[in-house]
């Protein structure tokens, strides 16, 4: 999955954290698609940022 296909806020978070970007890139295509689907289901920016922060750890 191309990072440009992700919601902008999550993609920006990944780009700001090299370790998180590598973690995302190491996921299988199916796992990446699952995350993208989850991100698109959030109804607020707050939900997306919370998920991003949890993913980044």
Secondary structure as GFF3:
##gff-version 3
##sequence-region A 1 57
A	DSSP	three_ten_helix	3	5	.	.	.	ID=ss1
A	DSSP	alpha_helix	8	15	.	.	.	ID=ss2
A	DSSP	alpha_helix	18	26	.	.	.	ID=ss3
A	DSSP	alpha_helix	29	41	.	.	.	ID=ss4
A	DSSP	alpha_helix	45	56	.	.	.	ID=ss5
###
